[in-house]
Amino acid sequence: MSLFARTKIQLPRPRPGLLLPRPALERRLVDALLQHRVVLLHAPAGYGKSALLGRALDQLPAGHAVVWISLDEGDDLQRLLACLIAALEPFDPPWRSAPEGLLAMAGREGTAQAVAEELLSTLEQCEQGRGVVALDDVHHISDPACLAFLDHWLQRSGPGWSLALSSRHEPPLRLARLRAAGELAELRQQQLQLDREEVRSLAAAAGLDQARADSLFQRTAGWAAGLRLALNGAGTGSASGSAIDRAAFEFLTTEVLARIDPGLREFLLLTSVLSELEAGRCAALTQDLRAAQRIDEVERLGLFATVIDETGPVLRLHDLFREALQHRLKLERPAERLEVLARAAALERDPLRRQALLLAAGQPEQAAQALLEAWPQMLIEGVGRTVLSLCAQFPPGFVERSPELQLISAISSWMIWKMEDWQRLCARSAQLAREQDRPDLARIARAYQGAALAANGRLEEAQQLLQALLAEPLPRDALIMALLAESWRLQQSGRTLQVAAVLERLLEFMERTPTLEVWVITGQPPRVAACRGAEPVMTRWAHRMLGLCGERPMPVRVTAQGLLGWLALWRGRPDEARDWLARAEDDLRWIGNPVESGHILGLAAVLAALGGERERARALLQQRAAQHPPTYAHWGLWQVQHFTARVAVLIGDPALLRETLQALQANELALAEATPARLRPTLPLLGQLAWLEGRGAAAIEIWREALLREEEIDLIKQADELRVCLARALLREGRVQEAAEALAPLLARAEQGPGGAALAGAALQELAAANWGPHLDAPARQRLSLWAELLRPAAGPQAAQAAPAAHAAMAPVASAPAPEALSQREREVLALIARGDSNKLIARTLNLSPHTVKRHVAHILEKLGLSSRGQAAAWHRSAPPPA
């Protein structure tokens, strides 16, 4: 399913013979497009704004890029951005991050400026150098994020690309500064309306004398749409009145319809509900076998239509003409009109247009069901905010009574981290579904509600709901979400030993349904994947997820790679963990910086600390804290703070540990159900602070107490780390036997790797070098030595190379490296760029996906320190061949 109709990005092309020729005005507009950063045409409907802008764009100099987007009512930032990305595709923009990631980024709060900056930067590096982005019908935009995006574009765009806006009224954008700086060109109603001489000329061409022409001028007041109809009806003597307004327009439309073939009139009335006239869809809607001929006749008669696609052709009727036809349809056939709207909805692929048709047909239930069916694919596209916008199009009273819309809004809120909204809307959906006797939908909503309760830390409510739910026969979606929620609840309850069995059951059901939308929602954070026994299950999940994603740039792909990095670290394979981290960071650079990057930053911080890079580890922790969504649950922040404290111990920073412990204690006041069991993971950290402050005896006492509740403290394998730290403390006091006993449970699981002991590298070094005498056998001592060697801090430049930081990786390359830095595939892509091939042609030549080609281009530009494909081509032609 496409997020929008492709006709939205096709430039309308009125036939020259059907236009009102206005060469002086067209020349003025062309000059404005070439000389100003922003051009605004605003006047009421019917003044020829779209036609004039289209004609001017056709007259731009050769090589001048043109992007056209027709806006619909309800378009939001994500739909606008999706249109922009698709419309720019023929120009092969040198994206430095995946356009799909930019689209997902636009769905989060407060990102409009960052999205605009990324897009503007890409535009300025396009090979065309000069271009115009034309947005038609800007008056349809009301989305605050979309307006903020356009405002930033207006203020920050460079000289290469102009922005042309057409609107029925002045849009609510900050235009004053642009006017003052002379960077805004405007054509208002006064400039767009026809003057007396133009009307006389047109009237003369229609065989009317000057008196009749002056009469037409008075009645139309220079309104182009009214003049067209007046000229068409001049021979009938109709259209009396001092001025042609909308009512007169509808009257004249009626007169025009009365004079055309009855079959064509019928065709126009029925197809007026469509956004465009295309033969196949028109035939399916009207059952008229002559649909293609009817469309040709509409164009031949000049009935206010423009050509969107020459091959069909596909026509778009002028808004006023469509509205007049729809008005006649409503008056003449009110009952049939509803049926026509519903049939048109079934033919519509654009989700917003389809929904508008169903709502106009008085079928909000069907519209809600259609949205529910389309939602999984929209989830994959990462357009949760657009889904919320679609929900907002329904009548408020219906939304309050619709369990489908409540559930869709709930899940979309989850996707943009509005956790309280997620929980509240799930509860409402479940309640409504029960009241309407829809048990399966109620079970699905309750499953999502259980997940929301667990994510928000309300574990008692989650337990009651999930226990009852899992005892019932559940539809697939409900069962998968209920098991996912149960895994979260168990982990947060300190029941970490029970998590693996639930994850195994969850994965069994998921593997029976290998569809991407089911898998996207089941990613597990490292704290759940770190539960004892969960590693094999989550390894399967991560590899299956990577297979389903393929080459698509998706945040869940980053999640899977990061998870495999953590699992490698727990197995004592830090080099493998660094490899997975490098892949995840490479994907992050490509898809942008989603919230999921927090887990990657955490892994990068640990690996930096293990590599002896203390300052970078601190910087990564700060970056992770800064990216934590403010609308996330308080328990999520508590877990981020707990992890920060763990890394503070790893780098031996008592000040950071003390500061983080204070933040943890302050945050406890806002936590739901902050029971002693749930807060127990903080206890080992108090022991770590005592140890760093030189209070060894106190540390031992605290750690022994914590290990009495080992399952409860085992947040991200903290129990393993604690056993190593306790053993070191006891060993220093000469209590060798007790130290060995502390290590025994960890060493009994030796085949699984060091686990959380990987976060106690310095302690492992000390234990591996100790004289254990008879208290540890040879295999145990060998295991400690192996772990210590694997986790030994790297030195010098190796460390920086081994664990690249996500934030450092985002920085631009300072200087061009030797050509050997390019991979063989990148060299092949570069050679084809230098040959002048487009991305699509390169993809066909090398049998690659377009996603992969775009990414190779981004890598080439980054590695060579270049900005555009043209610079890359020049570099290739001048570079010496590789040795």
Residue, then its C-alpha position, 0 to 999 in steps of 0.5 A: m500500500s502506498l502512503f499517497a496517490r502517485t498523481k499527487i506528484q504529477l504536474p498537470r498539463p492543460r492543453p494550450g488551446l484550452l488555456l486563457p493565454r496570458p504571456a505577460l503574466e507567465r513571463r512575470l511568474v517565470d522571472a519570479l521563480l528564477q530570481h526569488r527564493v519563495v513565490l506565492l500565488h494566493a487568490p480565491a478558487g477559479y483565478g487560474k493559479s495552478a494552470l498559471l504556475g504549471r505553464a510557468l514551470d514549463q518555461l523554465p530554462a533547460g536543466h531546471a528541476v521541477v517538483w510538483i505536489s498537489l496537496d489534499e485536505g488532511d495532508d500532514l508532514q509525513r504525507l508531504l515528505a513522502c510526496l517530496i521524496a518520491a517526486l525528487e527520485p528522478f533527480d537522484p538526490p545524494w541522500r546522506s541518510a535514508p529518505e525512509g528514515l527521514l520520513a519516520m523521523a518526521g513522525r516524532e514531536g519537535t523534528a520538523q526543523a531537523v527534517a527541513e535541514e536534512l532535506l534542504s542540505t540534500l537539495e543543495q547538493c543535487e546535480q541540477g543545481r537549480g530547481v523549483v518545488a511547487l506546492d499546489d493548494v497549500h490552503h489544505i495544510s493545517d498540520p502544525a508540524c507541516l507548517a513548522f517544516l515549511d516555515h523553516w524551509l522558507q527561512r533557511s533555504g539556499p539560492g539553488w531551489s525556489l519554493a512556489l506555493s499556490s493557495r486560496h488564501e495567504p498561508p499561516l507562515r512567517l512571510a514578513r521577513l521574506r517580504a522585507a528582504g525582497e526574497l518573496a514574490e507574490l501574485r495576488q487576486q489583483q494580479l491574477q484577475l483578467d483585465r478589460e483588454e484581456v477579456r475583450s481579446l478573449a471575447a473577440a476570439a469567441g465572436l463577441d463584440q466589444a459591448r458584450a465583452d465589456s458586459l462580461f468583464q463587469r459580470t465576471a470581475g476578471w474571474a477566469a473560471g467565471l469568464r470561461l463558463a460565461l464564454n461557453g454560455a454566451g450564445t444562450g444569453s444565460a448568466s444574468g447578474s452583476a457578477i459571477d459568484r459560486a452560485a452563478f458558477e453552479f448555474l452556468t455549470t448546469e447550463v453547460l451540462a444541459r448542452i452536452d451528451p446525456g451519456l457524458r453528463e451521466f459520466l461526469l456526475l458519477t465520476s465527480v467523486l474521484s480525485e482523477l479521471e482514469a479509464g479503468r477506475c472510471a469504468a469500474l465505478t460507472q460500468d460505462l464501457r465507453a469510459a476511455q472515450r468519455i475522458d477524451e471527450v471531456e478533454r476535447l470539450g475543454l470542460f475544466a480539466t487538466v492532463i495529469d498523465e499523457t499515457g492514459p490519459v488521466l485528467r483532473l477536473h478543476d476543483l470548482f467544476r468538481e464541486a459543482l458536479q458533486h453538488r448536482l449529484k447530491l441534489e439529483r440523486p442523494a441515495e445513489r450518491l452514497e453508493v457511488l462514494a462507497r464504490a469509489a472508496a473501494l477503488e482508491r489506493d490512497p488511504l486518506r482519499r479512501q477514508a474521505l470517500l467512506l466518510a462522505a458516504g456515511q460509512p464511518e464503520q467501514a472507514a475505521q475497518a479499512l484503516l485498521e486493515a491498512w494500519p500494519q503496512m503503515l506501521i512498517e512505513g513508520v507513519g504513526r503520526t499520519v495514522l493519528s491524523l487519519c483518525a482525527q478526520f472522523p467525527p469526534g462522536f464516532v471516534e469516542r464510540s469506535p473500538e477500532l479507532q481507539l486501538i489504532s490511535a493507541i498503537s500509533s501513540w506507542m509508535i511515537w512514545k506517547m506511553e500514557d496515551w497508549q495505555r488510556l486508549c487501549a483501555r477505552s478500545a477494550q471497553l467499547a469492544r466488550e460493550q459492542d459484543r466483539p470479543d476478538l477485538a476486545r482481546i486484541a485491545r486488552a493484550y495491547q493494554g497489558a503491554a501498555l500497563a507493563a511498559n508504564g510500570r503498572l505491574e499489578e494491573a498488568q498481571q491481573l489482566l494478562q493472567a485472565l487473558l492468557a487463560e482464554p482462546l486468543p486470536r493470533d495478534a492478541l496472543i503474540m502481544a499478550l506474550l510480549a507483554e508478559s515477558w516485559r511484566l516478568q522482567q520488571s517484576g524481578r521474575t527474570l528466570q521465567v522470561a525465557a520460557v515466555l519468549e520461547r512460546l512467543l517466538e514459536f507463534m511468530e515463526r508461524t507468521p513470517t510477515l514483517e508487520v507482526w515482527v516489527i512490534t516484537g523487538q525486545p530491549p537488552r534488559v529483557a534479552a539479557c534474562r537468563g536463558a533468553e539468549p538462544v531465543m533472542t538470537r533466533w529472533a534477531h536473525r529472523m528479523l534481519g532476514l525479513c528486513g532484507e536491505r530495507p532501512m528500518p529501525v527494527r533492523v538496527t534493534a536486531q543488530g544491536l541485540l546481536g552485539w549484546l548477545a555476543l558480549w555476554r558470550g565473551r566475544p567483544d570483537e564480534a560485538r564490535d562488528w555488530l555495533a559497527r553495522a548498527e551504527d552504519d545503519l543508524r547513520w543511514i536511517g537517521n537517529p531513531v529512539e531505538s538508538g538508545h540501545i546502540l549508544g548503550l552498547a557503544a558506551v560499554l565497548a568504549a569503556l572496555g576499550g579504555e575510552r572513559e571520556r567517550a563512554r561518558a559522552l555516549l551516556q550523556q547522548r543517550a540520556a539526552q535522547h530519552p523521549p520525555t513522553y516515555a514512562h518514568w520506569g524507562l528513565w529509571q532503567v536508563q539511569h541504572f545503566t548509566a550507573r553500571v557504566a560509571v562503575l565500569i570506568g571507575d568514576p565515583a562522581l558519576l556514580r554518586e550523581t546517578l544514584q541521586a537521580l535514581q532516588a529522585n526519580e523513585l518519587a514518580l515511579a508507579e508501584a515502586t516496591p522494594a523488589r522492583l527497586r532492589p537492582t539499585l542495592p548492588l550500586l550502593g555497594q559499588l559506590a562503597w567499593l570505589e570510595g574505599r569502603g570494602a567491608a561495606a561493599i561486601e556486606i551490601w553485595r552479600e545482601a543483594l545476592l540473597r535476592e539474586e533474581e530480583i537484582d539481575l537487571i541486564k545480568q547484574a548478578d554476574e557482574l556482582r559475583v565477580c566484584l564480590a569475589r575480588a573484594l573477598l580475595r583481597e581480604g584473603r578469604v579465598q574459599e568464600a571468593a571461590e564460592a561467590l564465583a561458583p554459580l557463574l562458573a557453572r554456566a561457563e559454556q554460556g560465557p561471562g554474561g554480565a561479568a563482561l561489565a566487570g573487566a578490571a575485576l576479571q583481570e585481577l581474578a585471573a591473575a590470582n593464586w587460587g590454590p585448591h579452591l578453583d580447579a584448572p578448568a575454572r582458572q582457565r575460564l577466568s583467564l580466557w574471559a580476562e584476555l577477551l575483555r582486556p582493555a584495548a590500547g591506543p588507536q586500536a580502541a578507537q577503531a574497535a568501538p566507534a561511537a555513534h555520535a562520532a560516526m555521524a560527523p562529516v569526513a574531514s579529508a578525502p582518503a585514498p581510493e583503497a577506502l572504497s569497497q569493490r562494490e562502491r568502486e563499481v557504483l562510482a564508475l557507473i556514476a562517472r559514466g552518467d548512470s542514474n541510480k535506477l540504471i545502476a541498480r539494474t546493471l549491478n542487480l541491486s535494490p534502489h535502497t542499496v544503490k542510494r546507500h552505496v552513493a552515501h558511503i562513497l560521498e562520506k568516504l571521499g569527503l564529497s557533497s554530490r554525485g558530480q563531485a564523485a564523478a570528477w574524483h573518479r576521473s582524476a583519481p589514480p587507479p588502485a594498486 
